[in-house]
């Protein structure tokens, strides 16, 4: 049974139709890499999944709740199972690393401070930054801040992680340290949807690659087949241009 079932998902901004009927099934433990040209709706699709953008139509079934038409009380409850990491780190600059990670579990979930801190320290070990617990965001590199942002999302113990181009704001030498954390999450069985331009990650880590263009899913499939023998001309064109960069 699918963890997330998306059917006919549409999103309009005024008269501009950004998503034109997205259909996709996400299975537990899948790592779905979403690729495609800039402006094709990849980030909007991700933001619709957790209702940061309100869909204009279609359905998103998650734990038998339609996030598009369901009651806010129901949708808000199940949405706690989705964590999200953005292009920008969005850390609170006036709070320490430890405080950034413990804030949501304490305020949103009612977790006790001691338990929240123990969970945070475990996550800091996972992302390799336990020694930065008392640092402030402006004392960290971009790669370190993004790893803290991942730990902060994981602190709410989500079952699905959404990544919106998590390495696009990083200097090239910092990309690898963030991707290493994501690879570890994938190896541990986390269900992940990743909007990315990192084709090596899509090829080597994902279980499904989705190619979007013009607000639609043009092609999807296993990484080997997607990269070696794409079936659609639009996909072949994109890969030829991207790989040539």
C-alpha positions in Angstrom: 0.0 0.0 0.0 1.3 3.5 -0.9 2.4 5.8 1.9 1.4 8.8 -0.2 -1.0 8.7 -3.2 -1.2 11.8 -5.3 -3.8 12.0 -8.1 -4.6 14.9 -10.5 -2.7 17.4 -8.3 -3.0 21.0 -9.7 -1.8 24.3 -8.6 -2.6 27.7 -10.1 -1.1 31.1 -9.2 -3.8 33.4 -10.6 -4.2 32.4 -14.2 -0.8 30.7 -14.3 -1.1 27.0 -14.1 2.1 25.6 -12.4 1.0 22.0 -11.8 -1.2 20.4 -14.4 -2.3 17.1 -13.0 0.4 15.2 -11.0 -0.1 11.5 -10.4 2.4 9.6 -8.3 2.5 6.8 -5.7 5.2 6.9 -2.9 6.0 3.6 -1.2 7.4 3.4 2.4 11.2 3.5 2.3 11.4 4.9 -1.2 13.9 7.6 -2.1 12.3 9.6 -5.0 14.6 12.1 -6.8 12.6 14.8 -8.6 14.6 16.4 -11.5 13.8 18.7 -14.3 14.4 22.2 -15.7 14.1 25.3 -13.5 10.5 26.6 -13.3 8.8 23.3 -14.1 7.0 23.0 -10.8 9.3 20.7 -8.8 9.5 22.9 -5.7 5.8 23.8 -5.9 4.9 20.1 -6.0 6.9 19.5 -2.9 5.4 22.5 -1.1 1.9 21.3 -2.0 2.6 17.9 -0.4 2.8 19.4 3.0 0.3 22.3 2.3 2.9 25.1 2.4 1.1 25.8 -0.9 -2.6 25.1 -1.1 -3.4 22.9 -4.1 -5.9 24.1 -6.6 -7.3 20.6 -7.2 -6.7 16.9 -7.1 -6.0 14.8 -4.0 -3.1 13.9 -1.7 -3.9 10.8 0.4 -1.6 10.3 3.4 -2.7 8.0 6.2 -6.1 7.8 4.6 -6.5 11.6 5.0 -7.0 13.7 1.8 -4.7 16.7 2.6 -6.4 18.7 -0.1 -10.0 18.4 1.1 -9.6 17.1 4.7 -10.5 19.0 7.8 -7.6 21.2 9.1 -7.6 19.3 12.5 -7.0 16.0 10.6 -4.5 17.3 8.1 -2.5 19.2 10.7 -2.2 16.0 12.8 -0.9 13.8 10.0 1.3 16.5 8.5 3.5 16.2 11.6 4.8 13.0 9.9 6.4 15.1 7.1 9.6 16.9 7.7 11.0 19.4 5.2 14.5 20.9 4.5 14.6 24.0 2.3 17.2 25.6 0.1 17.9 28.2 2.8 18.6 27.0 6.3 16.1 29.2 8.1 17.8 28.7 11.5 17.0 31.1 14.3 20.1 33.2 14.4 19.7 34.2 18.1 19.4 30.6 19.3 22.1 28.0 19.7 22.3 24.9 17.6 20.8 22.8 20.5 18.0 25.3 21.0 17.2 25.4 17.3 16.8 21.6 17.3 14.8 21.3 20.6 12.4 24.1 20.0 9.8 22.4 17.9 9.6 19.1 19.8 9.1 21.1 23.1 6.6 23.6 21.6 4.8 21.5 19.1 4.9 18.0 20.5 5.1 18.8 24.2 8.3 16.8 24.6 10.1 17.4 27.9 13.3 19.4 27.7 15.6 16.6 28.9 14.1 14.2 26.3 14.3 16.8 23.6 17.9 17.5 24.3 18.9 13.8 24.4 17.2 13.4 21.0 18.9 16.5 19.7 22.4 15.3 20.8 21.8 11.9 19.1 20.8 13.7 15.9 23.9 15.9 16.1 26.0 12.8 16.3 24.1 11.5 13.2 25.0 14.6 11.2 28.5 14.8 12.6 28.2 18.0 14.6 27.9 17.1 18.2 30.7 19.5 19.1 28.6 22.4 17.7 25.7 22.1 20.2 26.4 25.5 21.8 27.4 27.4 18.6 25.2 30.0 16.9 24.3 29.7 13.2 26.6 32.6 12.2 29.5 30.6 13.6 28.9 27.7 11.2 29.6 27.1 7.5 26.7 26.8 5.0 27.1 23.0 4.9 27.1 22.8 8.7 24.0 25.0 8.9 22.2 22.7 6.4 23.1 19.6 8.4 21.7 21.3 11.5 18.5 22.1 9.5 18.2 18.4 8.7 18.7 17.5 12.3 16.0 20.0 13.3 13.5 18.4 10.9 14.4 15.0 12.1 13.8 16.1 15.8 10.1 15.8 15.2 10.6 12.2 14.2 8.9 12.3 10.8 8.4 9.3 8.7 8.8 11.2 5.4 11.4 13.8 4.6 11.0 16.4 1.8 14.2 18.1 0.5 13.8 21.1 -1.7 17.2 21.5 -3.5 19.0 21.2 -0.2 22.5 21.8 -1.7 21.7 24.6 -4.2 22.7 27.4 -1.8 26.0 25.7 -0.8 29.5 26.2 -2.1 30.6 23.2 -4.1 33.0 21.9 -1.4 30.2 21.8 1.1 27.7 19.8 -1.0 29.3 16.4 -0.2 28.9 16.7 3.5 25.1 17.3 3.2 24.6 14.6 0.6 26.5 12.2 2.9 23.9 12.8 5.6 21.1 12.2 3.1 22.7 9.0 1.9 22.8 7.8 5.5 19.1 8.6 6.0 18.3 6.7 2.8 20.4 3.7 4.0 18.5 3.7 7.3 15.1 3.4 5.4 13.8 6.9 5.6 11.2 7.7 2.9 12.4 10.7 1.1 11.4 13.0 -1.8 14.3 15.1 -3.0 14.1 17.9 -5.6 17.7 18.0 -6.8 20.2 18.9 -9.5 22.7 16.4 -8.1 22.4 13.7 -10.8 25.0 11.4 -9.1 22.8 11.4 -6.0 19.7 10.7 -8.1 21.5 7.8 -10.0 23.2 6.2 -7.0 20.8 6.7 -4.1 17.3 7.0 -5.3 14.9 4.1 -5.9 12.8 6.2 -8.4 13.7 9.2 -10.5 10.8 11.5 -11.6 11.4 13.9 -14.4 9.1 17.0 -14.5 8.7 19.5 -17.3 6.0 22.1 -17.9 4.1 21.3 -14.8 3.8 17.6 -15.5 5.6 14.3 -14.8 7.0 13.4 -18.2 8.7 10.2 -17.2 9.6 8.2 -14.1 11.4 5.0 -13.4 14.3 3.2 -11.8 17.6 5.1 -11.9 19.4 2.7 -14.2 16.7 2.7 -16.9 16.1 6.4 -16.5 19.7 7.5 -17.1 20.6 4.8 -19.6 17.5 4.6 -21.8 14.9 7.3 -21.2 11.8 6.7 -23.2 10.7 10.3 -23.8 12.4 12.8 -26.1 11.9 15.6 -23.5 13.8 13.5 -21.0 16.6 12.7 -23.4 16.9 16.4 -24.3 17.1 17.4 -20.6 19.7 14.8 -19.7 21.9 15.6 -22.8 21.9 19.3 -21.8 22.4 18.7 -18.1 25.1 16.1 -18.4 27.0 18.4 -20.9 27.2 21.2 -18.3 
